[in-house]
Amino acid sequence: MKTTMNPNVEYVVKNGKRTAVILPLAEYEALLEDLDDFGVIASRKDEPTIPLAQVKRRLKKHGAVRR
């Protein structure tokens, strides 16, 4: 069983087996945010890619890049 090196994580143990985990709220929220990001990535996997140069031109055109 893989263990964590994070001292802020606690495990709930039942009958000698880990059944749940307790972690700081900030870590939990960060994990939820990551999960949401992965969902967005998965939903967009079949979209065509845009070359970096084209993205830079669009950003510059709309004032998002100062160079």
C-alpha positions as CSV (number, residue, x, y, z in Angstrom):
1,M,0.0,0.0,0.0
2,K,1.4,3.4,-1.0
3,T,1.8,5.9,1.8
4,T,2.1,9.6,1.7
5,M,4.9,11.7,3.1
6,N,2.5,14.6,3.9
7,P,2.3,15.0,7.7
8,N,-1.0,16.8,7.4
9,V,-2.8,13.7,6.1
10,E,-4.5,11.3,8.5
11,Y,-6.1,8.0,7.8
12,V,-9.3,6.5,9.3
13,V,-8.5,2.8,10.0
14,K,-11.2,0.2,10.5
15,N,-10.3,-3.4,11.3
16,G,-6.7,-2.6,10.5
17,K,-7.4,-1.3,7.0
18,R,-7.4,2.3,5.8
19,T,-10.9,3.2,4.9
20,A,-10.8,7.0,4.6
21,V,-8.5,9.9,4.6
22,I,-8.6,13.3,6.3
23,L,-6.7,16.1,4.7
24,P,-6.6,19.9,5.0
25,L,-9.4,21.7,3.3
26,A,-6.9,23.6,1.0
27,E,-5.5,20.3,-0.2
28,Y,-8.9,18.9,-0.8
29,E,-10.0,22.0,-2.8
30,A,-6.8,21.8,-4.9
31,L,-7.5,18.2,-5.7
32,L,-11.0,19.1,-6.8
33,E,-9.6,21.9,-9.0
34,D,-7.2,19.4,-10.6
35,L,-10.0,17.0,-11.2
36,D,-12.0,19.7,-12.9
37,D,-9.1,20.6,-15.0
38,F,-8.6,17.0,-16.1
39,G,-12.3,16.8,-17.0
40,V,-11.9,19.9,-19.2
41,I,-8.8,18.4,-20.9
42,A,-10.7,15.1,-21.5
43,S,-13.7,16.9,-23.0
44,R,-11.4,18.8,-25.4
45,K,-9.2,16.0,-26.5
46,D,-10.6,15.7,-30.0
47,E,-10.5,19.5,-30.7
48,P,-8.0,20.6,-33.3
49,T,-4.7,22.1,-32.0
50,I,-3.7,25.7,-32.7
51,P,0.0,26.5,-33.6
52,L,1.7,28.5,-30.9
53,A,2.6,31.3,-33.3
54,Q,-1.1,31.7,-34.1
55,V,-2.1,31.9,-30.5
56,K,0.6,34.6,-29.9
57,R,-0.7,36.6,-32.8
58,R,-4.3,36.5,-31.4
59,L,-3.1,37.5,-28.0
60,K,-1.1,40.4,-29.3
61,K,-4.0,41.5,-31.5
62,H,-6.3,41.6,-28.5
63,G,-3.7,43.4,-26.3
64,A,-3.0,40.5,-24.0
65,V,0.7,40.5,-25.0
66,R,2.8,43.7,-24.7
67,R,5.7,42.8,-26.9
